[in-house]
Amino acid sequence: MGRWEVLFETQDGSEWRDHISRLRASDTQIDWSAVRVDTFCGRTVQPTTFRLSLFVPN
C-alpha cells in the first residue's frame, strides 16, 4: 500500500530532459525501481505533459 508522489512535471520537452539528466548526475539518492515516468500525449488542444513520480509506501 502507498501512493505516487509527483516529483517533477513539465510541458517543456527540453526542460524534462535537463531535469532527468541533472537527477542522474546528482548525489540525490533516488530508488529508480520505485520511479514512474508518465507522458500524457497532447493533441491540438492540450500540450504533451511529462511527469516523474516516486512510489511512497504507507
TAZI-V46590 format. One line per field, one symbol per residue. ss: DSSP state (h for helix, s for strand, l for the rest). psi: psi as a letter, one per 40 degrees, with the letter a starting at -180 (. if undefined). Layout:
ss->???
psi->???
//
This chain:
ss->lsssssssssllhhhhhhhhhhhhhllllllhhhssssssllllllllsssssssssl
psi->iaihhhdihiehddddddddddddeiehhhgeeeihhhhhhiaddiihhhhhihhhi.
//
